[in-house]
Amino acid sequence: MQPTMMTPEAETTDQLGNDALFVDVQVVCCESGIPAKNDIRNWVRLAASNAGDLAGQTAEVVVRIVDVDEIRKLNREYRRQDAATNVLSFPSDTVAGLPEDVPRGLGDIVICAAVVRAEAVEQGKSLAEHWGHMLVHGTLHLFGFDHQDDVAASEMEGLEAKILANRGVADPYGAS
């Protein structure tokens, strides 16, 4: 039986407030337990609405769900770490002179379904909730949040916990 995804307040269009956030979901692996594309889009929109100001803009995010080989290759190439990981984010640079009617590319989020599943089992977490966490985490990276030092990590983790708590998901970092 495939677990159901905890869906943040479902939106039926690609709208984020008065502005559009288009989320292109690419599933290129055969792992089970991957959330429905609309659930993925809703988690990304939820995180984006809490992370940054897109006022007056349209924006676009690509979410790519991959296998262990692809995430390992990307992690090795871009982070010099020869191991599979759960999520990688690739923020886009601003393009000068881009016409206003062209969506601003926020970047790409790449998630390894097998790693997310293994982590959920290992950590005793709901698969659906762990997917929500990974999508929120990856989206926050696109908005410039990171965890390279204690101060930055505390800020990012606090925002993640707040976003997840609004949807009934426990703090993934275990803070009370």
Secondary structure, DSSP 8 states (H G I E B T S, - for coil): --------S--SSSEETTEEEEEEEEE-S--S----HHHHHHHHHHHHHHH---TT--EEEEEEEE-HHHHHHHHHHHH---S--SEEEEE----TT--TTS-EEEEEEEEEHHHHHHHHHHHT--HHHHHHHHHHHHHHHHTT---SSHHHHHHHHHHHHHHHHTTT---TT---
